[in-house]
Amino acid sequence: MIKQIFKQIWTERRRNLWLLLELTVVYFFLLVMADFLWIRLKNYTEPLGFDIENTFLLKLKLLEPKAAAYVAPENTTASLPEQIAALTDRIRRYPDVETLSLSIFASPYPHGGYWNELRSDTTVRGEIMQGRNVTPDYFDVMRIRTPKGEPLRVENREEILSIVVTEDVALKYFGSAEAAIGQVMYSENSLEPLRVAAVCSYFKNQEFEPYRPNFFDVMSPVKMEEHFERIDLSSIDLLVRVHPGRANHFAGNFKEEMGELLQVDNLYVSSVVPSSQLRDGVVGQALRGEIRQMGYVSLFVLITVCLGVFGTFWLRTWQRRGETGIRMAMGASSATIRRWLVAEGLCLMAIALPPALLVYFNLLSAEVLDVWRLPFNVTRVGVATFASTCVMGVVILGGVLQPARRASALSPAEALQYE
């Protein structure tokens, strides 16, 4: 039957040309929409590599000279690093607090950190990675794990600079996570060796981004003080994890109950922001931006093309009642007629698929479509093809089955009147 259908399609090629062109264009749009939605869905459902539940970001500021509680420089009792240490010690003793860490602009969602090139050998080019200056407690606060899912622990050693790299960095430069531990790497700006103290799981900044190479520069107390002396306070992130079930109490009562304890000389805690709020700002912006816009476009295109293809096949099938009558007069049953018309529609769909895929492949190869969030691979193409084929198949079946059922229900004599 399939051979006969293709023969008939070829015989009626002039009549089918515009229909095939329409199907090809529709197929292409469905491929692009399915590709876009699959990329966002895949990125969103991947593990982040960290956990922000029950965590808060505390920002530090210095009082202005005109403030009532301002302390003149000659009357201050401690240096800025000492003030930060005293303030964090007070916060650590608050009953709701489980653990806290100091870092330099290292909260994931605000896209903090800095970019640097790490290499395993001073003579070989490395790769640009995102780095963050953190204290060892950072990994506990953010629940960052090893590739095996175990809690990550880092010793704070003064004699050598320690870093933690993500699993993809370890695999690329050393072959495995186990082999990377204890190895030495070098940064672009310094020949001072960096010891790989640990390897963590894959890490991403937020849900709609892919995994990227990351490293964490683990600050010793001395190095931390050096950083605090020369950077702006707005870059310091004081990240706090509270005990399970205490997040609402902490958010509503922390500043009130701590009161003056949140100020040391001119240093004070200016804001307490739940990490979930930071997430909502970043992820919500993405949802309200291109994802929502693409969703509206996809919905409009989907409805338009579905109605177009549905209507075309409906009209085409209903207009062939005369041909249906001839087949029925020659002994074809109603079920055979329906199978024939459905198979013909699916064969037309199969003919339209290769040119649509060719254009889709070319756009992927030329990187016109997004290949940063998800590389051009067989799985990506397979998912987009499967999804668009399912949608196209449902539309064609909807446009063929009902008129085919009505046409095959006519008596042969009545159907032949339309021939």
C-alpha positions in Angstrom: 0.0 0.0 0.0 2.8 2.4 0.8 4.3 1.9 -2.6 1.0 2.7 -4.2 0.6 5.8 -2.1 4.0 7.2 -3.0 3.2 6.5 -6.7 0.0 8.4 -6.4 1.7 11.3 -4.7 4.2 11.4 -7.5 1.4 11.3 -10.1 -0.3 14.2 -8.4 3.0 16.1 -7.7 1.7 19.4 -9.1 -1.3 19.3 -6.9 0.7 18.2 -3.9 3.6 20.7 -4.4 2.1 23.6 -2.4 0.9 21.2 0.3 4.4 19.8 0.7 5.8 23.3 0.8 3.4 24.2 3.6 4.2 21.1 5.5 8.0 21.7 5.2 7.6 25.3 6.6 5.4 24.1 9.4 7.8 21.3 10.2 10.7 23.7 10.4 8.9 26.0 12.8 7.9 23.1 15.0 11.5 21.9 15.0 12.8 25.3 16.1 10.1 25.7 18.8 10.7 22.2 20.1 14.4 22.8 20.2 14.0 26.0 22.2 11.7 24.5 24.7 13.7 21.4 25.1 16.9 23.4 25.9 15.2 25.4 28.5 13.5 22.4 30.1 16.7 20.4 30.1 18.7 23.2 31.7 16.0 23.9 34.3 15.7 20.3 35.4 19.5 19.7 35.8 20.9 19.7 39.3 22.4 23.1 40.2 25.3 21.8 42.3 24.2 23.8 45.3 21.1 24.2 47.6 19.8 27.6 48.6 17.0 26.4 50.9 17.1 28.0 54.3 19.9 30.4 53.3 20.1 34.2 53.5 22.5 36.8 52.0 23.6 39.5 54.5 25.2 42.6 53.1 27.5 44.8 55.0 27.9 48.6 54.9 29.8 51.4 56.8 27.9 54.2 58.5 28.2 57.6 56.8 29.8 60.4 58.8 26.5 62.2 59.1 24.9 59.2 60.8 24.0 59.6 64.5 25.8 56.4 65.5 28.9 57.2 63.5 32.2 56.6 65.2 35.1 58.8 64.4 38.2 57.0 63.0 40.3 57.9 66.0 37.7 56.3 68.3 37.3 52.9 66.5 38.4 49.9 68.4 39.4 47.5 65.7 40.5 47.3 62.1 38.0 46.4 59.4 38.9 42.6 59.3 38.6 42.5 63.1 35.2 44.2 62.9 34.0 41.7 60.3 35.3 38.8 62.5 33.5 40.2 65.6 30.3 40.7 63.6 30.3 37.2 62.1 31.0 35.7 65.6 27.9 37.4 67.0 25.7 36.3 64.1 27.1 32.7 64.4 25.8 32.6 68.0 22.2 33.5 67.0 20.0 30.4 67.8 18.5 30.1 64.3 21.9 30.1 62.6 23.3 26.7 61.6 26.5 27.9 59.8 27.7 30.9 57.9 30.5 31.8 55.5 32.2 34.9 54.1 32.9 35.2 50.4 33.6 37.8 47.9 30.6 38.3 45.6 30.1 34.6 45.4 26.3 34.1 45.7 25.4 32.1 42.6 22.3 33.9 41.3 23.8 37.5 41.1 26.5 36.1 38.7 29.3 36.9 41.1 32.9 35.9 41.1 35.5 36.7 38.5 37.0 35.2 35.4 40.5 33.7 35.2 42.4 31.3 33.1 43.5 28.2 34.9 46.1 25.8 33.5 47.7 22.6 34.6 51.1 23.6 33.2 52.7 27.1 32.9 53.6 26.4 29.3 50.2 25.2 28.1 47.1 27.4 27.4 44.3 26.8 29.9 40.6 27.6 29.9 38.8 30.7 31.1 36.8 29.7 34.2 34.6 31.4 36.7 36.2 31.8 40.1 35.0 32.7 43.5 36.8 33.7 46.7 35.2 31.8 49.6 35.9 30.5 53.1 35.8 26.8 53.8 32.3 27.1 55.4 30.9 28.2 52.0 30.6 24.6 50.8 28.6 23.7 53.9 26.3 26.7 53.7 25.6 26.1 50.0 25.5 22.3 50.4 28.1 21.8 47.7 28.9 18.1 47.3 31.6 15.9 45.9 31.0 14.0 42.6 30.0 11.1 44.8 27.4 13.1 46.6 29.3 13.4 49.9 29.7 16.6 51.9 32.7 18.6 50.8 35.3 19.4 53.4 38.4 21.6 52.8 41.2 22.2 55.2 42.4 25.8 55.6 46.2 25.7 55.1 48.4 28.8 55.1 51.4 27.4 53.3 49.8 26.9 49.9 46.9 28.4 48.1 44.0 25.9 47.9 41.3 25.7 45.2 38.3 23.5 44.7 37.5 22.7 41.0 34.3 21.4 39.5 34.2 17.8 38.2 34.4 18.9 34.5 37.7 20.7 35.2 39.1 17.6 36.9 38.1 15.4 34.1 39.5 17.6 31.4 42.9 18.2 33.0 43.5 15.1 35.1 41.3 12.4 33.8 39.2 11.9 37.0 38.2 13.6 40.2 40.4 11.3 42.3 43.5 12.0 40.2 42.9 15.8 40.4 43.1 16.0 44.2 46.6 17.2 45.3 47.6 18.3 41.8 48.8 21.8 41.1 47.3 24.4 38.8 48.3 27.9 37.8 46.3 31.0 37.2 46.7 33.4 34.2 48.0 36.3 36.4 50.4 34.4 38.7 52.9 31.6 38.7 52.1 30.8 42.3 50.9 27.2 42.5 47.3 26.5 43.4 46.7 23.1 45.1 43.5 21.3 44.2 42.2 20.5 47.6 39.0 18.9 46.5 36.7 18.4 43.6 33.0 19.3 43.7 30.1 18.3 41.5 29.0 20.2 38.3 28.0 23.7 39.1 25.9 26.3 37.4 24.9 29.9 38.2 21.2 29.5 37.7 18.6 27.1 36.3 18.5 28.3 32.7 22.3 28.2 32.2 24.5 25.2 31.3 27.2 23.8 33.4 30.5 25.7 33.1 34.0 25.2 34.4 34.2 26.7 37.9 36.8 26.9 40.7 36.7 28.2 44.2 39.7 30.0 45.7 39.6 28.9 49.4 40.7 31.9 51.5 42.9 31.4 54.5 42.4 33.8 57.4 45.4 35.8 56.3 44.4 36.0 52.7 40.8 36.9 53.7 42.1 39.8 55.7 44.2 41.0 52.8 41.1 40.9 50.5 39.0 42.8 53.0 41.5 45.5 53.3 41.5 46.4 49.6 38.0 45.6 48.3 34.7 47.4 48.6 32.3 46.1 51.3 29.5 45.7 48.7 31.6 42.8 47.3 31.5 40.8 50.5 28.7 38.2 50.8 27.9 37.0 54.3 25.9 33.8 53.6 23.9 32.3 56.4 22.2 28.9 56.6 19.6 28.5 59.3 18.2 25.4 60.9 15.4 23.6 59.0 12.0 25.2 59.9 13.5 28.4 61.2 13.7 30.4 57.9 10.5 32.4 58.6 11.5 33.2 62.1 14.9 34.3 61.0 13.6 36.5 58.2 11.1 38.2 60.5 13.0 38.5 63.7 16.7 38.4 63.2 17.4 42.1 62.8 15.0 43.1 65.6 16.3 40.6 68.1 19.9 41.2 67.3 19.5 45.0 67.4 22.8 46.8 68.2 24.7 43.6 68.0 24.6 43.9 64.2 26.9 46.9 64.4 30.6 47.0 65.3 32.0 50.5 65.2 30.8 51.8 61.8 30.3 48.4 60.3 26.7 47.1 60.3 24.4 44.6 58.5 22.4 46.7 56.0 20.1 44.0 54.6 19.0 40.4 55.0 17.8 38.9 51.8 16.5 35.3 51.4 18.4 33.5 48.6 15.1 32.4 47.2 14.4 36.1 46.5 17.6 36.4 44.6 16.6 33.3 42.6 13.1 34.7 41.9 14.7 37.8 40.6 17.1 36.0 38.2 14.9 33.1 37.1 11.7 35.2 37.1 13.4 37.7 34.8 14.3 34.9 32.4 10.7 33.5 32.6 9.2 37.0 32.0 11.7 37.7 29.2 12.6 35.5 26.3 10.9 32.3 27.6 7.5 33.9 28.0 7.9 35.8 24.7 8.9 32.6 22.9 6.0 30.8 24.6 3.5 33.3 23.2 5.1 33.1 19.8 5.1 29.3 19.9 1.5 29.2 21.0 0.4 31.6 18.2 2.4 29.7 15.6 1.2 26.4 16.9 -2.4 27.4 16.7 -2.0 29.0 13.3 -0.2 26.2 11.6 -2.3 23.6 13.3 -5.5 25.2 12.0 -3.9 25.7 8.6 -2.7 22.1 8.2 -5.8 20.7 9.9 -8.1 22.7 7.5 -6.0 21.8 4.5 -6.2 18.0 5.1 -9.9 18.2 6.1 -10.8 20.0 2.9 -8.5 17.8 0.8 -10.0 14.6 2.2 -13.6 15.7 1.9 -13.1 16.8 -1.7 -11.9 13.2 -2.5 -15.3 11.7 -1.9 -15.5 10.7 -5.5 -12.2 8.7 -5.3 -13.5 7.2 -2.1 -16.7 6.1 -3.9 -14.7 4.4 -6.7 -12.5 2.5 -4.1 -15.6 1.4 -2.2 -17.3 0.3 -5.5 -14.3 -1.8 -6.2 -14.7 -3.6 -2.8 -12.7 -1.5 -0.4 -14.1 -1.4 3.1 -14.6 1.7 5.3 -11.6 0.7 7.5 -9.4 0.3 4.4 -10.4 3.7 3.1 -9.5 5.4 6.4 -6.2 3.6 6.6 -5.4 4.7 3.1 -6.1 8.3 3.7 -4.3 8.4 7.0 -1.3 6.6 5.5 -1.2 9.1 2.6 -1.2 12.0 5.0 1.7 10.5 7.0 3.6 9.8 3.8 3.3 13.5 2.9 4.6 14.4 6.3 7.5 12.0 5.9 8.4 13.7 2.5 8.3 17.2 4.2 10.6 16.1 7.1 14.1 15.9 5.3 14.1 19.4 3.8 12.9 20.9 7.2 15.7 18.9 9.0 18.2 20.1 6.5 17.5 23.8 7.2 17.4 23.0 11.0 20.9 21.3 10.7 22.3 24.2 8.8 21.1 26.7 11.5 22.7 24.5 14.2 25.9 24.1 12.3 26.2 27.9 11.7 25.3 28.5 15.4 22.4 30.6 14.5 20.4 28.6 17.0 21.5 28.4 20.6 24.4 26.0 21.0 25.8 27.5 24.2 23.1 26.2 26.6 23.1 22.8 24.8 25.6 21.5 22.2 24.6 20.3 18.8 24.2 16.5 19.4 22.1 13.5 18.4 19.9 13.7 21.5 19.0 17.3 20.9 18.0 16.7 17.3 16.2 13.5 18.2 14.0 15.2 20.9 13.2 18.1 18.6 12.3 15.7 15.7 10.3 13.4 17.9 8.3 16.3 19.4 7.6 18.1 16.2 6.7 14.8 14.4 4.2 13.9 17.2 2.5 17.3 16.9 2.4 17.2 13.1 1.1 13.6 13.2 -1.7 14.5 15.6 -2.7 17.5 13.5 -2.7 15.5 10.2 -4.7 12.7 11.9 -7.2 15.2 13.2 -7.6 16.6 9.7 -8.0 13.3 8.0 -9.9 10.9 10.3 -13.2 12.8 10.7 -13.7 13.6 7.0 -12.4 10.1 6.1 -14.9 8.6 8.4 -17.8 10.6 7.0 -16.7 9.9 3.4 -16.4 6.2 4.0 -19.8 6.1 5.6 -21.4 7.2 2.3 -22.8 4.5 0.1 -20.8 3.8 -3.1 -23.6 5.2 -5.3 -23.8 8.4 -3.3 -20.0 8.8 -3.1 -19.7 8.4 -6.9 -22.0 11.4 -7.5 -19.0 13.6 -6.5 -16.7 12.0 -9.1 
